[in-house]
Amino acid sequence: MSQSPRLSLPLLMPQQAQRHLTLNDAFRLLDVLVQTAVVSATRSDEPSSLVEGELYILPPSAAGAHWGEMEPGSLALVENGGFVEIAPVKGQIAYVADTRTLLLFDGAAWDPEPFARDEWPAIGINAEPSTANRLTVAADAELLTYDARTPGSGDARKVVNKQAAERTASVLFQTGFSARAELGLIGEDRLALRVSADGETFRSALKADAAQGYVSVAQEAAPVCALDVGGAVRVAAYLKSALPPASAGAGQVVFVSDEAGGAVLAFSDGAAWRRVTDRAIVT
């Protein structure tokens, strides 16, 4: 055997004269084949200005005094003021400088596909993806931000799309991989927030009607007014001396804990706080 079986490097033979020539030839091939970087894989006209050591992948349309005699897909090395043809090795990867891409030689041609996929079956970042979670990220924080490079519009809209109204499009919050809260369109087209103490039984916390914008609290039934509460309602308690400004807006409701005659609900008419029992001003 006078050559290595895979890279076809010339081997030193017993009793060989001028062994340095064979060794230097092996070094030259290693220089080309190991961590291959080429100037271009698409340039078809043979350059007249040569730089020693430059390397090209010859496209099918390659033409020139030297390139025209070489096989398409071969490597053309600038050496001693001319070109030397070198056959690529199956599995060889080359970095292409003018396109900043990688190519893989599959034994017949240079293929960009393994490095230029538009779709990936699964992606894991610091974690192993699974069939159920094809995108898996293990990190203390993740950032989704607006496009400042292209640039984009400055907007940052994240879309969760479902197939039909009865399906689910939601964000699930867990503790120790046990669900505790879920927000989204859960089996219908009303925005819902539901909570769970055990990851199995959920209770409705909020639901928003898509047609009217009405909100229901702590109930499954559709809301019939702007705020429809499925239970008792509690408002903040204030001392008379600490009541918020009534002028902030008519219709505010508070609980006055030290009103004369006993604690009472009060409402703002836009100018003063009045007891709901007799409309008298809180004093």
Number of C-alpha atoms within 10 A of each C-alpha: 8 10 13 11 9 8 16 14 18 19 15 18 12 7 7 9 10 9 13 11 12 17 14 12 14 19 14 15 17 15 12 20 19 12 12 17 18 20 16 19 23 16 17 18 15 18 11 8 6 15 14 12 16 16 24 23 26 25 21 15 12 21 17 13 11 14 23 16 11 21 16 17 21 22 25 25 23 17 15 11 11 14 22 16 19 18 16 23 17 15 12 16 21 23 18 20 13 12 11 9 12 19 20 19 17 14 13 11 15 22 15 15 11 9 11 11 8 6 6 8 9 13 15 14 11 10 12 14 16 13 8 7 12 14 16 16 16 11 9 5 6 8 5 8 11 13 12 10 6 6 8 10 9 10 10 11 9 8 7 11 11 14 8 11 13 12 14 17 21 18 14 14 14 13 10 6 8 14 18 19 20 20 18 19 22 20 16 14 18 19 19 23 22 19 20 17 12 11 15 10 11 16 14 18 19 20 26 20 18 11 8 11 15 16 21 24 20 16 16 14 13 15 20 13 13 13 13 18 17 14 9 5 6 8 10 10 17 16 13 16 9 9 14 14 13 18 13 12 11 14 13 16 19 20 20 25 15 16 17 11 6 8 15 18 18 24 21 22 18 14 12 15 28 20 21 15 9 8 12 12 14 18 11
